[in-house]
Amino acid sequence: MNGLCAALRLWRAMASGFCFLVFGVGALALSLTAFPLLTLTAADPATARARVQRTIHGGCAVFLGLMRLLGLIRWELHGGQALAAGPGPQGRLIIANHPSLIDAVFLLAWLPQADCIVKQALLENPFLRRAVRCAGYLGNADPDALVAQCAAALRSGRTLIVFPEGTRSVPGRPLRLQRGAARIALAAGVPILPVQIRCEPLVLSKRMKWYQMGDRPAHFRFDVLTPLPPPTRRAGESEALAARRLTRTFERLLAAAPLAPPAAAAGYALP
């Protein structure tokens, strides 16, 4: 039995390496061929960005399909209709906890249009930097400018994905969110769609290597919770205090394990 488990772990490590090699090579190939062509033939920057984001959407779906085909992951999505509904004229902010490296890949595979906040390091990554720039994703080098850019994108009717932790969750530690997502939500005044992500067994977490995939498929569960209305500041409340209050709400939503399907989770609301 121990030998079989060791063989499975070795196979899954090799399969994981193959998937990420395909991801990197595919991203580089698209960056050198399709993305420049899509950008150059577009009538305006908004059309170019939309084309690139739709291409990334398809590429993420292919990548996840490959991981599932090789027995690395499985997933279930609850409340997917809310994701598919689109942002509406106001735009929408999607917030999620961040247990795994591929959380954003899942969300992008389900959303034909979505802006993202990316670490500055991705803007310097030789495989991904052109894709990030062509897609119009937002770098996090200047937090104040980032809030303004995100709010402007949301007010224009776009969807923005934000992981309020700022990085992947640390296994075994309570969920602790930064206030950036709350500041963006308050500045934009758009509806908020919380998405809770769980993974069992945990893979690709903050303290795990890409090859630590275990001996059985990782099962991801995505729960799209009840949307929150556009947040507002209370009378006499400062922006910092409102952001702190809203961040506590985000922590409660994203950390609590849902006891019922999301359609029955009508009790979620701002305090």
Secondary structure, DSSP 8 states (H G I E B T S, - for coil): -HHHHHHHHHHHHHHHHHHHHHHHHHHHHHHHTHHHHHHHTSSSHHHHHHHHHHHHHHHHHHHHHHHHHTTSEEEEEESHHHHHT---TT-EEEEE---STTHHHHHHHH-SS-EEEE-GGGGG-TTTHHHHHHTT-EE-SSHHHHHHHHHHHHHTT-EEEE-TTSS---TTS-----SHHHHHHHHHT--EEEEEEEEES--S-TT--TT---SS-EEEEEEE---B------TT--HHHHHHHHHHHHHHHHHS--SS-GGG-TT----
